[in-house]
Amino acid sequence: MGCIEELKYEAILSQVSFKECRDYVKEHFTERYEVEPGFRIFESYIIGLPPIFIGIEGNAVFFPYTKPCHGTFLLRIESPEEVEHLRKMKPKKR
């Protein structure tokens, strides 16, 4: 897929902490996964302070993304392929 900046995404939260992203995912999604820093999604590596949570709703993936000099965002990207890929990798389900 390439750079996340080239994908059609929606910023659910902007300029927040990793904890705020984690708390939002825990509160709003019943299907969520805990991953370690360095987990690869959309051909990019997630950075942050563990635990890092990724939420799934329908065909959308919700995950924290840090843009250098801009802060951390919780992004939403529609991608049935990435949802299936995440489910197959079987990270910790929370």
N, C-alpha and C positions, 0 to 999 in steps of 0.2 A: 504493500500500500504506500509506503513512503512516510514522509514527514507529517506529523499530526497537524501542523499548520495548513497543510494542503487538503485535509479532510473537512467534510461538512460537520461541524460540531456546534454544540450549544454549551455555553458556560452557565452552569447551574449556580455555582458560587464563585466569587472572584476575590483574589488577594486575601486568602484565608490561611489558616494553619493546617497542618496535616491532621491534627486532632479534630478540627472543625469538619474536615472532609470525612474522617472516620465516623464521627458522631452522626453526621447527616446520613451516610450510607446505612449505618446501624438502625437509625430511626425510620427511614423511608423505604427500605427494601427487605423483603423476606428472603430473596435469593441473593446471597452475598458471599464473597470469598475473601479469605485473608491470604495475602501474598507478602513475600519478602521484598525489600528494596532490590532492584535489579531485575524484577519480573518483567518479561517482555510482552508488550501488548501493542497492536498496530505497528509492529516493527520498531517500537521505541521502548526504552527501558524506563520503568517507573523508579523515581528516586523519592526518598522521604524517610521519615522516622516510623519504624514498625510499632504496632501492626498497621499495615496498609490494607484497606478494604476496597473491594470492587463490587459494585452492585449491578444486578441485571433485572431489567423489566421488559418483557416482550423481546424484541430484537435489539434493544438498546443496552449499551454498556456505560456505566457511570464509574469514573475513576479519577484520582487526583493526578494533576499534571503540573509540573513546575516549569515556568518560562523564566529563564535567566533575566534578571533585572526587572521582572514584572510580578513575581510571586507565584503562589500556588492557586490553582483553579480546580474545581470539580467539573469535569467535562462529561457531556452526554453525546455519544456517537451511535447512530443506528448501524448495526452490522451483524446480520445473522451469522456470518462466517466467524466473526470474532467471538460471538456468544457460544457457538458450538465448539470452537477451539478452546475457550476457557473451560467449558464443562468437561471436555475430554482430558485436559491437563490435570484435573482434579486437585486444585489447591485446597487448603482447609476451608470447608464450608462452615460459615458461622451463622 
